Amino acid sequence: MNNSISIQTKDFSLADEVALLEQDNEIDGAVVTFTGRVRNQNEGLKVSGLFLEHYPGMTELSLEKIITSAKERWNIGRIKIIHRVGQLKIGEQIVFVGVTSKHRQDAFAANEFIMDFLKVKAPFWKKELTEEGEKWLGARSTDNDKAKQWC
């Protein structure tokens, strides 16, 4: 396993994903992960759930490009990205990014880079279910600003 991308409706086990990154990997001393979950509030509104859609084929290609960019910038080993789609409840996991490298600095930087670009470049559409009804979410200006720091 070097790079792995999964777009799925089912939940994932953080422990299992970390174990896969570490399995038969004696060269990398660092494993950095990020897991994003559904929050119960956003922009001052109570949120009861989230619905995510994606564009099959295009989404995976976008994520592959992000991985390629990360590998060009840092000396990293394995990368695993999982992004869930469909209906999600409060507290459920949405996204997992795991990166291995020989040293922690590269793994931390690459993981943050991947998440920053996943938020603004990958074709996922999110609809929040709020106390005021359903609303589609776009990329926040803060997400765009964060991604620009890498350019």
C-alpha positions as CSV (number, residue, x, y, z in Angstrom):
1,M,0.0,0.0,0.0
2,N,1.5,3.3,-1.0
3,N,-1.5,5.5,-1.9
4,S,-5.1,4.6,-1.2
5,I,-8.3,6.6,-1.8
6,S,-11.7,5.4,-0.8
7,I,-15.0,7.2,-1.3
8,Q,-17.6,5.3,0.7
9,T,-20.9,5.4,2.6
10,K,-19.8,3.0,5.4
11,D,-17.9,4.1,8.5
12,F,-14.2,3.3,9.0
13,S,-12.1,2.2,12.0
14,L,-9.4,4.6,12.9
15,A,-7.4,1.8,14.5
16,D,-7.7,-0.4,11.4
17,E,-6.6,2.4,9.1
18,V,-3.5,3.2,11.2
19,A,-2.6,-0.5,11.3
20,L,-2.8,-0.6,7.5
21,L,-0.4,2.4,7.2
22,E,2.0,0.7,9.6
23,Q,1.7,-2.8,8.3
24,D,5.1,-4.0,6.8
25,N,6.3,-0.5,6.9
26,E,9.7,-0.5,8.7
27,I,11.1,2.5,6.9
28,D,8.7,5.2,8.1
29,G,9.0,6.4,11.7
30,A,6.1,8.8,11.6
31,V,2.4,8.3,11.2
32,V,0.2,11.4,11.2
33,T,-3.6,11.1,10.9
34,F,-6.5,13.5,10.8
35,T,-10.2,12.5,11.3
36,G,-13.0,14.9,10.6
37,R,-16.5,14.4,12.2
38,V,-19.9,16.0,11.8
39,R,-20.4,18.8,14.3
40,N,-23.7,19.8,16.0
41,Q,-23.4,23.5,15.0
42,N,-22.1,25.7,12.3
43,E,-22.1,29.4,11.8
44,G,-24.4,29.9,14.8
45,L,-27.0,27.3,13.7
46,K,-27.8,24.0,15.4
47,V,-27.0,21.2,12.9
48,S,-28.8,17.8,13.0
49,G,-26.9,16.1,10.2
50,L,-25.0,16.3,6.9
51,F,-25.5,15.0,3.5
52,L,-22.5,14.6,1.1
53,E,-22.5,14.0,-2.6
54,H,-19.5,13.6,-5.0
55,Y,-18.8,13.3,-8.7
56,P,-17.5,9.7,-9.1
57,G,-14.3,9.4,-11.1
58,M,-13.6,13.2,-11.0
59,T,-13.4,13.1,-7.2
60,E,-10.8,10.3,-7.2
61,L,-8.8,12.1,-9.9
62,S,-8.8,15.3,-7.8
63,L,-7.6,13.4,-4.8
64,E,-4.8,11.7,-6.8
65,K,-3.6,15.1,-8.0
66,I,-3.5,16.3,-4.4
67,I,-1.5,13.3,-3.4
68,T,0.9,13.8,-6.3
69,S,1.4,17.4,-5.2
70,A,2.1,16.3,-1.6
71,K,4.6,13.7,-2.7
72,E,6.4,16.3,-4.9
73,R,6.8,18.6,-1.9
74,W,7.7,16.2,1.0
75,N,9.5,12.9,1.5
76,I,6.5,10.9,2.4
77,G,5.8,7.2,2.3
78,R,2.1,6.1,2.4
79,I,-1.0,8.1,2.1
80,K,-4.6,7.0,2.8
81,I,-7.6,9.2,2.2
82,I,-11.1,8.1,3.1
83,H,-14.1,10.4,2.5
84,R,-17.6,9.3,3.3
85,V,-20.7,10.3,1.3
86,G,-24.4,10.0,1.9
87,Q,-26.4,10.9,5.0
88,L,-24.3,11.3,8.2
89,K,-25.4,12.0,11.8
90,I,-23.8,14.2,14.4
91,G,-20.5,12.8,15.6
92,E,-20.0,10.4,12.7
93,Q,-16.7,10.4,10.9
94,I,-16.6,12.1,7.5
95,V,-12.9,12.1,6.5
96,F,-9.6,10.3,7.3
97,V,-6.2,11.4,6.0
98,G,-3.2,9.3,7.1
99,V,0.4,10.0,6.0
100,T,3.6,8.2,6.9
101,S,7.2,9.5,6.5
102,K,10.6,8.9,7.9
103,H,10.4,12.0,10.0
104,R,7.4,13.7,11.6
105,Q,7.8,17.2,10.0
106,D,7.1,15.8,6.5
107,A,4.1,13.7,7.7
108,F,2.6,16.7,9.6
109,A,3.0,19.1,6.7
110,A,1.7,16.7,4.0
111,N,-1.3,15.8,6.1
112,E,-2.3,19.4,6.6
113,F,-1.6,20.2,2.9
114,I,-3.9,17.3,1.8
115,M,-6.7,18.4,4.1
116,D,-6.4,22.0,3.1
117,F,-6.7,21.1,-0.6
118,L,-9.3,18.4,-0.1
119,K,-11.6,21.1,1.4
120,V,-11.3,23.5,-1.6
121,K,-10.3,21.3,-4.6
122,A,-12.1,18.0,-4.3
123,P,-15.6,17.8,-5.8
124,F,-17.7,17.1,-2.7
125,W,-21.0,18.8,-2.1
126,K,-22.2,19.2,1.5
127,K,-25.8,19.9,2.6
128,E,-26.3,20.7,6.2
129,L,-29.6,19.9,8.0
130,T,-30.1,22.8,10.3
131,E,-32.8,24.2,12.6
132,E,-33.7,26.6,9.8
133,G,-33.8,23.9,7.1
134,E,-31.4,22.5,4.6
135,K,-28.5,24.5,3.2
136,W,-25.7,23.7,0.7
137,L,-22.3,24.7,1.9
138,G,-19.5,26.2,-0.2
139,A,-15.8,26.5,0.6
140,R,-15.3,29.1,3.3
141,S,-13.0,32.0,2.6
142,T,-10.8,30.8,5.5
143,D,-10.4,27.4,3.8
144,N,-9.4,29.1,0.5
145,D,-7.0,31.4,2.4
146,K,-5.5,28.4,4.1
147,A,-5.0,26.5,0.8
148,K,-3.4,29.6,-0.7
149,Q,-0.6,29.6,1.9
150,W,0.8,26.5,0.1
151,C,1.1,28.2,-3.3
